């Protein structure tokens, strides 16, 4: 199982697709979750997910707009997709039958 924030980060990486670098992932997380997320918390989590083998990354060359600094892009690996499916399935099973108490008005 993965934690809630790890789940959100993996989903944000999938949503940003080919543009999955730190700032884009952070913007996606904040806009979709409605949560304030610190850059530090995001990068710690990205590193942890990569160490667990759930994410992969590659470094792309820097651009003049970035002062020549390289950018690191992330992708969800097969074990990350599996962990996402398992977590989402577990949430769906727990939520089953609770529709009346959880619906938004």
Secondary structure, DSSP 8 states (H G I E B T S, - for coil): ---HHHHHHHHHHHHHGGG-BHHHHHHHHHHHH-----HHHHHHHHHHHHHTTSEEEEEE---GGGTT--EEEEEE-HHHHHHHHHHHHHHHHHHTT-HHHH---
